[in-house]
Amino acid sequence: MELEKEILPLADWLFPSLRGPGALIVLIAVVAALSVVTIFAAYLRMAIRLGPGEGFYAVAKAIATAISSDLPGTSLRRVWAMTRLSIQEALRRRVLIGFAIFAIVLLFAGWFLDTASDHPARLYLSFMLTATQLMILVLAILLSTFSLPADIKSKTIYTVVTKPVRAGEIVLGRVLGVVLVNTAILVLMGVVSYVFVVRGLAHRHEIAAEDMEQAGGADAVWEGVTSRDAHHRHQVTLDAEGRGRTDYVMDHDHEVRMTGQGSFVVGSPQGALVARVPKYGKLRFLDRSGREGEGISVGKEWSYRKYIEGGSLASAAWSFSGITPSAFPDGLPLEMNISVFRTYKGDIVSGILGSITVKHPRTGLSSEPIPFTAREFTLYRHEVPRKLKAVETDGTLKDIDLFDSLVDEEGNVEVWIQCSERSQYFGMAQADVYVRGGDAPFVLNFGKAYVGIWLQMLIATCFGVMLSTFLSGAVALFATGSTLVVGLFRDFIISVATGEQVGGGPVESFVRIITQMNQTIELDMGKAIEWTIKGVDAVLMGFMWLAASVFPDYRTLDTSRFVAYGFNIDGNLLAQHCLIALAYFVVLCVYGNFFLKSREIAA
């Protein structure tokens, strides 16, 4: 799984450190900037209506009242009353129809999912989590944007505002009501999704006596194949005690045991629904002469991976920490997903040969190279045993223990990977090679993914309620949907706003489309027209950058890919997402309070 950004510890992410200014400082700066802009805009509005002096007094009074009266006087009882009212309105709008649509999608999902896929678990999980995310976000936006405008239009809001209820309590109650309703629906979706995935991947193989034969050797006395079920079959190898496992096909294997002469039992699939806990290292590259380098670009547009040249001294070296005998008593469980770039086709079935070398980080003592075969899009597993052979300076081999000779006192060790075939290349990023530190419970990891969806729903609901305090239902729906679109395509919008995308800004791109002009050539439309286009684009791109920077990044909050690819969602990452959602919740509720107070509801 690609991991473009390193997952930082919560303290390093939140507070200033060598890795950056810290999210807390960024939040304070953004809130301060937004506060200044908002107060200035409010003053201009009131100054136009009441005059400069009265306008300043009105804005100052509103801020003072909010701090001294509204916030301390907020009643949880009144907030809960508003929450119950919001829940009742959502149920009257037959919100459970959304869950019914979700159930119908599941009924027909089997028609469209490719059960013969090489990665069926990834397919099922990606489909279920994406479908859940889209449905719950649409439902949250619809409920949050039409709730207040509908009450104002039908004048039922009058019975609320005439009571001793504060604007902030109305906003908070609406948000909590919509969130609680969608939370109940999300829990139902989660339970149904989990059952759907587990049942969809469940299958069993059988082994006929004629499909197994005895083989020589002390470690493998039975070899054969299973029956073909769920579009695949497995190779089987059993030891002298009649126990063994199948080979790894479609991201899973099975435990097999012999119960009697000619009778074999195949267990349930294992490995498809997992939550690996990876221990990542720090990656550095060495060039073809063995000196420190930066890796090679092979011309691919996505520069996530760098490549090393085969048949040379070029290497990719990972430095791991926390490698102790207590954590890994049986050896070093390495897993890697290496990209292969071929300068000639050759035998594409056999893969490209490479080697793994374990080295001491300070003494340079290295193990004997361990050969392996790399294939594109294939996860390679290798258990580095504790007992190894090390290469002496004179080229001779000696027996060593992994932890005694190659791991230093602080638990640091290096793993070097090289490509053995000339004119072929290995592509690697920092997260492509890791030490598997065990597995977390899959059910818990599945629940974490739904927590990520819940956080996205919370933010979308807050935007919908806040915008509906001063916009009509249809306009609030469009505006909230726009924040969702900007959040989903944030990286692309920022690349356009900063000029990284070829073809200019929005206006220049539109001109190139209607004139069928190539992106790389000059406009050649006259200096005045070009300056006008670029000037308008500069303003629009500034707004684009501002919107993409302020609106939530929904793609970052989406952790479903971790579950689909079988990786545990790190607790630090989940905590960061929770704090981001909390910040949006507080800020948007404050804005909603001021917008609703400034709106003339009653005649």
C-alpha positions as CSV (number, residue, x, y, z in Angstrom):
1,M,0.0,0.0,0.0
2,E,1.3,3.4,-0.9
3,L,1.9,5.8,2.0
4,E,2.9,9.2,0.6
5,K,3.0,10.9,4.0
6,E,4.7,9.5,7.1
7,I,2.4,8.9,10.1
8,L,3.8,11.1,12.8
9,P,3.4,10.5,16.6
10,L,0.5,12.6,17.9
11,A,2.8,14.9,19.9
12,D,5.1,15.6,16.9
13,W,2.0,16.3,14.7
14,L,0.3,18.5,17.3
15,F,3.1,20.5,18.7
16,P,6.1,22.3,17.1
17,S,9.1,20.1,16.4
18,L,11.8,19.6,13.8
19,R,9.2,18.1,11.5
20,G,7.1,21.2,11.3
21,P,5.3,24.0,13.1
22,G,2.7,21.6,14.5
23,A,-1.1,21.4,13.9
24,L,-1.9,23.4,17.0
25,I,0.1,26.4,15.8
26,V,-1.4,26.1,12.3
27,L,-4.9,26.0,13.8
28,I,-4.3,29.1,16.0
29,A,-3.0,31.0,13.0
30,V,-5.9,30.0,10.7
31,V,-8.5,30.7,13.4
32,A,-6.9,34.1,14.1
33,A,-6.9,35.0,10.4
34,L,-10.5,33.9,9.9
35,S,-11.5,35.8,13.0
36,V,-10.0,39.0,11.7
37,V,-11.5,38.6,8.3
38,T,-14.9,37.7,9.7
39,I,-15.0,40.6,12.2
40,F,-13.9,43.1,9.5
41,A,-16.7,41.8,7.1
42,A,-19.3,42.0,9.9
43,Y,-18.2,45.6,10.7
44,L,-18.5,46.6,7.0
45,R,-22.0,45.1,6.9
46,M,-23.1,46.8,10.0
47,A,-21.4,50.1,9.1
48,I,-23.3,50.2,5.9
49,R,-26.6,49.6,7.7
50,L,-26.1,51.6,10.9
51,G,-23.1,53.9,10.3
52,P,-19.4,53.5,11.3
53,G,-19.9,54.2,15.0
54,E,-23.0,52.2,15.5
55,G,-21.7,49.4,13.4
56,F,-18.6,49.1,15.5
57,Y,-20.7,49.1,18.7
58,A,-23.0,46.4,17.3
59,V,-20.1,44.1,16.4
60,A,-18.4,44.6,19.7
61,K,-21.6,44.0,21.6
62,A,-22.3,40.7,19.7
63,I,-18.8,39.4,20.5
64,A,-19.0,40.5,24.2
65,T,-22.5,38.9,24.5
66,A,-21.3,35.6,23.0
67,I,-18.3,35.4,25.4
68,S,-19.9,36.6,28.6
69,S,-23.5,35.4,28.2
70,D,-24.2,32.9,25.4
71,L,-21.3,30.5,26.1
72,P,-21.6,30.3,29.9
73,G,-25.4,30.3,29.7
74,T,-25.6,27.3,27.3
75,S,-27.9,24.7,28.8
76,L,-27.4,21.0,28.1
77,R,-31.1,20.4,28.7
78,R,-32.1,22.9,26.0
79,V,-29.5,21.5,23.6
80,W,-30.9,18.0,24.2
81,A,-34.5,19.3,23.5
82,M,-33.3,20.8,20.2
83,T,-31.5,17.5,19.5
84,R,-34.7,15.5,20.0
85,L,-36.6,17.9,17.8
86,S,-34.0,17.4,15.1
87,I,-34.2,13.6,15.4
88,Q,-38.0,13.6,15.2
89,E,-37.9,15.8,12.0
90,A,-35.3,13.5,10.4
91,L,-37.5,10.4,11.1
92,R,-40.6,12.2,9.7
93,R,-38.6,12.7,6.5
94,R,-38.2,8.9,6.3
95,V,-34.5,9.0,6.6
96,L,-34.4,5.2,6.9
97,I,-35.0,5.1,3.2
98,G,-31.3,5.7,2.8
99,F,-30.5,2.5,4.6
100,A,-33.1,0.6,2.5
101,I,-31.2,1.9,-0.7
102,F,-28.0,0.7,0.8
103,A,-29.5,-2.8,1.4
104,I,-30.7,-2.9,-2.2
105,V,-27.2,-2.1,-3.4
106,L,-25.9,-5.0,-1.5
107,L,-28.5,-7.4,-2.9
108,F,-27.3,-6.7,-6.4
109,A,-23.6,-6.1,-5.6
110,G,-22.8,-9.8,-6.4
111,W,-23.7,-9.2,-10.0
112,F,-21.0,-6.6,-10.5
113,L,-18.1,-7.7,-8.2
114,D,-15.5,-9.8,-9.9
115,T,-15.2,-12.7,-7.5
116,A,-12.4,-14.1,-9.7
117,S,-10.2,-11.1,-8.8
118,D,-6.6,-11.7,-7.6
119,H,-7.5,-9.6,-4.6
120,P,-11.1,-10.4,-3.6
121,A,-10.9,-9.1,-0.1
122,R,-9.5,-5.8,-1.3
123,L,-12.3,-5.6,-3.9
124,Y,-15.1,-6.4,-1.4
125,L,-13.8,-4.0,1.3
126,S,-13.1,-1.1,-1.0
127,F,-16.6,-1.5,-2.5
128,M,-18.4,-1.7,0.9
129,L,-16.5,1.2,2.5
130,T,-16.8,3.5,-0.5
131,A,-20.5,2.8,-0.9
132,T,-21.0,3.5,2.8
133,Q,-19.0,6.7,2.7
134,L,-20.8,8.1,-0.2
135,M,-24.3,7.2,1.0
136,I,-23.8,8.5,4.5
137,L,-22.3,11.8,3.3
138,V,-25.1,12.4,0.9
139,L,-27.6,11.6,3.6
140,A,-25.8,13.9,6.1
141,I,-25.8,16.8,3.6
142,L,-29.4,16.4,2.7
143,L,-30.6,16.3,6.3
144,S,-28.3,19.1,7.6
145,T,-29.0,21.6,4.8
146,F,-32.8,21.4,4.7
147,S,-33.5,21.2,8.4
148,L,-33.4,24.8,9.4
149,P,-34.6,26.4,6.1
150,A,-37.6,24.1,6.1
151,D,-38.5,25.2,9.7
152,I,-38.1,28.8,8.8
153,K,-40.2,28.4,5.6
154,S,-43.0,26.6,7.5
155,K,-42.6,29.1,10.4
156,T,-42.3,26.3,12.9
157,I,-39.1,28.0,14.0
158,Y,-41.2,30.7,15.6
159,T,-42.2,28.4,18.4
160,V,-38.6,27.8,19.2
161,V,-37.1,31.3,19.0
162,T,-39.9,32.8,21.2
163,K,-38.7,30.4,24.0
164,P,-35.6,31.1,26.1
165,V,-33.4,29.2,23.6
166,R,-30.1,30.6,22.4
167,A,-29.0,30.6,18.8
168,G,-26.0,28.5,19.6
169,E,-28.2,25.9,21.3
170,I,-30.4,25.6,18.2
171,V,-27.3,25.1,16.0
172,L,-25.7,22.6,18.4
173,G,-29.0,20.7,18.7
174,R,-29.4,20.5,14.9
175,V,-25.9,19.2,14.5
176,L,-26.2,16.6,17.2
177,G,-29.6,15.5,16.0
178,V,-28.5,14.8,12.5
179,V,-25.2,13.2,13.7
180,L,-27.1,10.8,16.0
181,V,-29.5,9.7,13.3
182,N,-26.7,9.1,10.8
183,T,-24.7,7.4,13.5
184,A,-27.5,4.9,14.0
185,I,-27.7,4.3,10.3
186,L,-23.9,4.0,10.0
187,V,-23.8,1.3,12.7
188,L,-26.4,-0.7,10.8
189,M,-24.4,-0.3,7.6
190,G,-21.3,-1.4,9.4
191,V,-22.8,-4.6,10.8
192,V,-24.4,-5.5,7.4
193,S,-21.2,-4.6,5.5
194,Y,-19.1,-6.8,7.8
195,V,-21.4,-9.8,7.4
196,F,-21.5,-9.2,3.7
197,V,-17.7,-9.2,3.4
198,V,-17.2,-12.2,5.6
199,R,-19.8,-14.3,3.9
200,G,-18.7,-13.2,0.4
201,L,-15.1,-14.4,1.1
202,A,-16.0,-17.6,2.9
203,H,-15.3,-20.8,1.0
204,R,-13.9,-24.3,1.7
205,H,-11.7,-26.6,-0.3
206,E,-11.6,-30.4,-0.3
207,I,-8.7,-32.7,-0.9
208,A,-9.4,-36.0,-2.6
209,A,-7.1,-38.9,-1.8
210,E,-6.0,-39.3,-5.5
211,D,-4.9,-35.6,-5.5
212,M,-2.2,-36.2,-2.9
213,E,0.9,-38.3,-3.2
214,Q,3.8,-39.1,-0.9
215,A,7.1,-37.3,-1.6
216,G,10.6,-38.0,-0.3
217,G,12.3,-35.9,2.3
218,A,12.0,-35.5,6.0
219,D,10.0,-32.2,6.0
220,A,7.5,-32.8,3.2
221,V,6.0,-36.3,2.9
222,W,2.7,-35.3,1.2
223,E,2.2,-33.0,-1.8
224,G,-0.9,-32.3,-3.9
225,V,-3.7,-29.9,-4.7
226,T,-7.0,-28.9,-3.4
227,S,-10.3,-28.9,-5.2
228,R,-11.2,-25.8,-7.2
229,D,-13.5,-23.5,-5.3
230,A,-14.2,-19.8,-5.5
231,H,-12.3,-19.6,-8.8
232,H,-9.0,-21.0,-7.5
233,R,-7.2,-24.0,-6.1
234,H,-4.1,-24.4,-3.8
235,Q,-1.0,-26.4,-3.8
236,V,-0.6,-28.4,-0.5
237,T,2.5,-29.6,1.4
238,L,2.3,-31.6,4.6
239,D,5.1,-32.5,7.0
240,A,5.8,-35.8,8.6
241,E,3.1,-35.2,11.2
242,G,0.4,-34.7,8.6
243,R,0.1,-30.9,9.2
244,G,0.8,-28.1,6.8
245,R,-0.5,-25.1,4.8
246,T,-1.5,-24.4,1.3
247,D,0.3,-21.9,-0.9
248,Y,-0.7,-18.3,-0.9
249,V,-3.4,-17.6,-3.6
250,M,-5.8,-14.6,-3.8
251,D,-4.3,-13.1,-0.6
252,H,-5.0,-16.1,1.6
253,D,-4.0,-19.6,2.5
254,H,-5.5,-22.6,4.4
255,E,-4.4,-24.8,7.2
256,V,-4.5,-28.5,6.3
257,R,-4.2,-31.6,8.4
258,M,-4.4,-35.3,7.8
259,T,-7.0,-37.0,10.0
260,G,-6.4,-40.5,8.7
261,Q,-5.0,-42.5,5.8
262,G,-6.3,-40.7,2.7
263,S,-8.4,-38.3,4.7
264,F,-7.6,-34.5,4.8
265,V,-9.3,-31.5,6.4
266,V,-8.9,-28.0,4.9
267,G,-9.5,-25.1,7.3
268,S,-11.1,-21.8,6.6
269,P,-9.3,-19.1,4.6
270,Q,-6.7,-17.1,6.6
271,G,-4.8,-14.0,5.6
272,A,-7.5,-12.2,3.6
273,L,-9.1,-10.2,6.4
274,V,-6.0,-9.1,8.4
275,A,-4.8,-5.9,10.0
276,R,-1.0,-6.0,9.7
277,V,0.9,-3.8,12.2
278,P,4.0,-2.7,10.2
279,K,7.2,-1.3,11.6
280,Y,8.5,1.2,9.0
281,G,12.1,2.2,8.7
282,K,14.0,5.1,7.1
283,L,15.0,4.7,3.5
284,R,18.1,5.9,1.8
285,F,19.5,5.1,-1.7
286,L,23.0,4.2,-2.9
287,D,23.9,4.8,-6.6
288,R,25.5,2.3,-9.0
289,S,29.0,3.0,-7.5
290,G,27.9,2.4,-3.9
291,R,27.8,6.1,-2.9
292,E,24.9,7.9,-1.2
293,G,22.4,8.9,-3.9
294,E,18.7,9.7,-4.4
295,G,17.5,6.9,-6.6
296,I,16.7,7.0,-10.3
297,S,13.7,8.3,-12.1
298,V,12.6,6.0,-14.9
299,G,10.3,8.6,-16.5
300,K,7.0,7.8,-14.7
301,E,4.9,10.8,-13.9
302,W,4.2,9.7,-10.3
303,S,7.5,10.2,-8.5
304,Y,6.4,8.3,-5.4
305,R,9.0,5.5,-6.0
306,K,12.6,5.8,-6.8
307,Y,14.5,3.1,-8.7
308,I,17.8,1.3,-8.4
309,E,19.8,-0.2,-11.2
310,G,20.3,-3.9,-11.4
311,G,23.6,-5.7,-11.7
312,S,25.4,-2.9,-9.9
313,L,26.2,-1.6,-6.4
314,A,23.0,0.4,-6.4
315,S,21.0,-0.4,-3.2
316,A,18.0,0.7,-1.2
317,A,18.8,0.6,2.5
318,W,16.2,0.7,5.3
319,S,17.2,1.5,8.9
320,F,14.9,-0.1,11.4
321,S,14.7,0.6,15.1
322,G,13.1,-1.2,18.0
323,I,14.2,-4.6,16.7
324,T,14.6,-6.7,19.9
325,P,14.6,-10.5,20.7
326,S,11.5,-10.1,22.8
327,A,9.5,-8.5,20.0
328,F,10.8,-10.9,17.3
329,P,12.0,-14.1,19.0
330,D,11.9,-16.2,15.8
331,G,13.6,-13.8,13.5
332,L,12.8,-10.7,11.3
333,P,9.5,-11.0,9.4
334,L,10.1,-8.9,6.3
335,E,7.4,-8.0,3.9
336,M,7.9,-6.0,0.7
337,N,6.0,-4.7,-2.3
338,I,8.6,-3.8,-5.0
339,S,7.9,-2.3,-8.3
340,V,9.7,-3.8,-11.3
341,F,10.7,-1.7,-14.3
342,R,12.0,-3.7,-17.3
343,T,14.1,-2.3,-20.1
344,Y,13.4,-5.5,-22.0
345,K,10.6,-7.9,-21.7
346,G,12.5,-11.2,-21.1
347,D,10.6,-13.8,-19.1
348,I,7.8,-11.8,-17.5
349,V,6.4,-14.9,-15.7
350,S,9.6,-15.7,-13.7
351,G,10.1,-12.2,-12.2
352,I,13.3,-10.3,-11.5
353,L,16.0,-11.7,-9.2
354,G,17.1,-9.6,-6.2
355,S,18.9,-10.0,-2.9
356,I,18.3,-9.1,0.7
357,T,21.3,-8.3,3.0
358,V,21.0,-7.6,6.7
359,K,23.7,-5.3,8.1
360,H,24.9,-4.0,11.4
361,P,24.3,-0.2,11.3
362,R,27.8,0.7,12.7
363,T,30.2,-2.1,12.2
364,G,29.1,-2.9,8.7
365,L,29.0,-6.6,9.3
366,S,26.6,-8.1,6.8
367,S,24.8,-11.4,6.3
368,E,25.1,-13.6,3.3
369,P,22.9,-12.2,0.6
370,I,19.4,-13.8,0.6
371,P,18.0,-14.2,-2.9
372,F,14.4,-13.5,-3.8
373,T,12.3,-13.0,-6.9
374,A,10.3,-9.7,-7.3
375,R,7.1,-9.5,-9.3
376,E,5.0,-6.5,-10.0
377,F,2.0,-6.0,-7.7
378,T,3.0,-9.0,-5.6
379,L,3.6,-9.0,-1.9
380,Y,6.8,-10.8,-1.0
381,R,7.3,-12.3,2.5
382,H,10.6,-13.5,3.9
383,E,11.3,-14.6,7.5
384,V,15.0,-13.7,8.2
385,P,16.0,-16.5,10.7
386,R,18.0,-15.8,13.8
387,K,20.8,-18.2,12.7
388,L,22.6,-16.7,9.7
389,K,25.9,-16.8,7.9
390,A,27.9,-13.6,7.9
391,V,30.4,-12.5,5.4
392,E,33.9,-11.8,6.8
393,T,36.2,-9.1,5.4
394,D,38.2,-11.9,3.7
395,G,35.1,-13.3,2.1
396,T,34.7,-16.3,4.3
397,L,31.4,-17.2,6.0
398,K,30.7,-17.7,9.7
399,D,27.7,-18.7,11.7
400,I,26.1,-15.8,13.7
401,D,23.0,-14.9,15.6
402,L,20.8,-12.1,14.1
403,F,20.5,-10.2,17.4
404,D,23.9,-10.8,18.7
405,S,25.9,-9.8,15.6
406,L,23.7,-7.6,13.3
407,V,21.4,-5.7,15.7
408,D,23.1,-3.1,17.9
409,E,22.4,-2.4,21.6
410,E,19.6,0.1,20.8
411,G,17.7,-2.3,18.5
412,N,18.8,-0.8,15.2
413,V,19.5,-2.8,12.1
414,E,19.8,-2.2,8.4
415,V,18.2,-4.1,5.5
416,W,19.7,-3.6,2.1
417,I,18.0,-4.6,-1.2
418,Q,19.6,-4.9,-4.6
419,C,18.5,-5.9,-8.0
420,S,20.6,-8.7,-9.4
421,E,19.8,-8.6,-13.1
422,R,21.4,-6.1,-15.4
423,S,19.3,-3.5,-17.3
424,Q,16.4,-4.1,-14.9
425,Y,15.3,-1.8,-12.1
426,F,13.6,-2.1,-8.7
427,G,11.3,0.7,-7.6
428,M,10.8,1.4,-3.9
429,A,9.4,3.9,-1.5
430,Q,9.9,4.0,2.3
431,A,6.6,2.2,3.1
432,D,7.3,-0.6,0.5
433,V,9.5,-2.6,2.9
434,Y,8.6,-3.1,6.5
435,V,8.9,-5.5,9.5
436,R,5.6,-7.1,10.3
437,G,5.1,-6.6,14.0
438,G,2.1,-8.8,14.3
439,D,-1.6,-8.4,13.5
440,A,-4.3,-6.4,15.2
441,P,-7.9,-7.7,15.4
442,F,-9.6,-7.2,12.0
443,V,-13.0,-6.4,13.5
444,L,-11.4,-3.5,15.5
445,N,-9.6,-2.2,12.4
446,F,-12.9,-2.4,10.4
447,G,-14.5,-0.4,13.1
448,K,-11.7,2.2,12.9
449,A,-12.5,2.7,9.2
450,Y,-16.1,3.4,10.1
451,V,-14.9,5.9,12.7
452,G,-13.1,7.7,9.9
453,I,-16.4,7.7,7.9
454,W,-18.2,9.0,10.9
455,L,-15.7,11.9,11.3
456,Q,-16.3,12.9,7.6
457,M,-20.1,12.7,8.3
458,L,-19.7,15.0,11.3
459,I,-17.8,17.6,9.4
460,A,-20.2,17.6,6.5
461,T,-23.1,17.9,8.9
462,C,-21.5,20.9,10.6
463,F,-21.0,22.6,7.2
464,G,-24.6,21.9,6.2
465,V,-26.1,23.3,9.4
466,M,-23.8,26.3,9.5
467,L,-24.5,27.3,5.9
468,S,-28.3,26.7,6.3
469,T,-28.4,29.4,9.0
470,F,-28.1,32.1,6.4
471,L,-28.8,30.4,3.1
472,S,-31.9,28.7,1.6
473,G,-32.0,24.9,1.5
474,A,-31.1,24.5,-2.1
475,V,-28.3,27.0,-2.0
476,A,-27.0,25.5,1.3
477,L,-27.1,22.1,-0.4
478,F,-25.0,23.3,-3.3
479,A,-22.5,25.1,-1.0
480,T,-22.1,22.1,1.3
481,G,-21.7,19.8,-1.7
482,S,-19.0,22.2,-3.1
483,T,-17.0,21.9,0.2
484,L,-17.2,18.1,-0.2
485,V,-16.0,18.3,-3.9
486,V,-13.1,20.6,-2.9
487,G,-12.2,18.3,-0.1
488,L,-12.2,15.2,-2.3
489,F,-10.0,16.9,-5.0
490,R,-7.9,19.1,-2.7
491,D,-4.5,18.0,-4.0
492,F,-5.5,18.6,-7.6
493,I,-7.0,22.1,-6.8
494,I,-3.9,23.1,-4.9
495,S,-1.7,21.9,-7.8
496,V,-3.8,24.1,-10.2
497,A,-3.7,27.1,-7.8
498,T,0.1,26.9,-7.4
499,G,0.7,26.5,-11.1
500,E,2.0,23.0,-11.0
501,Q,-0.6,21.8,-13.5
502,V,0.3,22.6,-17.1
503,G,-2.2,24.8,-19.0
504,G,-2.7,27.7,-16.6
505,G,-5.6,28.6,-14.4
506,P,-9.4,28.2,-14.9
507,V,-9.8,31.0,-17.5
508,E,-6.7,30.1,-19.5
509,S,-7.7,26.4,-19.5
510,F,-11.2,27.3,-20.7
511,V,-9.7,29.4,-23.5
512,R,-7.5,26.5,-24.5
513,I,-10.4,24.1,-24.6
514,I,-12.7,26.2,-26.8
515,T,-9.8,27.2,-29.1
516,Q,-8.4,23.6,-29.1
517,M,-5.0,24.9,-28.2
518,N,-2.3,22.6,-26.8
519,Q,-1.4,23.0,-23.1
520,T,2.3,23.5,-23.6
521,I,2.3,26.3,-26.3
522,E,2.0,30.0,-25.7
523,L,-1.5,31.7,-25.9
524,D,-0.3,34.2,-28.5
525,M,-3.5,36.2,-28.3
526,G,-2.0,39.7,-27.7
527,K,-0.4,41.2,-24.6
528,A,-3.5,42.8,-23.3
529,I,-5.7,39.7,-23.6
530,E,-2.9,37.5,-22.1
531,W,-2.4,39.9,-19.1
532,T,-6.2,40.0,-18.5
533,I,-6.5,36.2,-18.6
534,K,-3.5,35.8,-16.3
535,G,-4.7,38.5,-13.9
536,V,-8.2,37.0,-13.6
537,D,-6.6,33.6,-13.1
538,A,-4.3,34.9,-10.4
539,V,-7.3,36.1,-8.4
540,L,-9.3,32.9,-9.0
541,M,-6.3,30.7,-8.2
542,G,-5.9,32.6,-4.9
543,F,-9.4,31.8,-4.0
544,M,-8.9,28.2,-5.0
545,W,-5.9,27.9,-2.9
546,L,-7.6,29.5,0.1
547,A,-10.7,27.2,-0.2
548,A,-8.6,24.1,-0.6
549,S,-6.5,25.0,2.4
550,V,-9.4,25.9,4.7
551,F,-11.9,23.2,3.7
552,P,-11.5,19.7,5.1
553,D,-9.4,17.2,3.2
554,Y,-11.9,14.3,3.0
555,R,-9.4,12.0,1.2
556,T,-7.0,12.3,4.1
557,L,-9.7,11.4,6.6
558,D,-10.6,8.4,4.5
559,T,-8.8,5.4,6.1
560,S,-10.7,2.7,4.1
561,R,-7.6,1.9,2.0
562,F,-5.7,0.7,5.1
563,V,-8.5,-1.9,5.8
564,A,-8.8,-2.9,2.1
565,Y,-5.0,-3.5,1.8
566,G,-4.9,-5.3,5.2
567,F,-3.0,-2.8,7.3
568,N,-3.8,-1.6,10.8
569,I,-5.0,2.0,11.1
570,D,-2.4,3.6,13.4
571,G,-3.8,5.0,16.6
572,N,-1.8,8.2,16.1
573,L,-3.5,8.7,12.7
574,L,-6.9,8.2,14.1
575,A,-6.3,10.6,17.0
576,Q,-5.1,13.2,14.5
577,H,-8.3,12.8,12.5
578,C,-10.4,13.1,15.6
579,L,-8.7,16.4,16.6
580,I,-9.2,17.7,13.1
581,A,-12.9,16.9,13.2
582,L,-13.2,18.5,16.7
583,A,-11.6,21.7,15.4
584,Y,-14.1,21.9,12.5
585,F,-17.0,21.1,14.8
586,V,-16.1,23.9,17.3
587,V,-15.4,26.5,14.6
588,L,-18.4,25.8,12.4
589,C,-20.8,25.8,15.4
590,V,-19.4,29.2,16.5
591,Y,-20.0,30.6,13.0
592,G,-23.4,29.0,12.9
593,N,-24.3,30.7,16.2
594,F,-23.3,34.2,14.9
595,F,-25.0,33.7,11.5
596,L,-28.3,32.6,13.1
597,K,-28.2,35.5,15.6
598,S,-27.7,38.0,12.8
599,R,-30.6,36.5,10.7
600,E,-34.0,38.2,11.0
601,I,-36.3,35.2,11.5
602,A,-39.4,36.8,12.9
603,A,-41.2,39.6,11.1
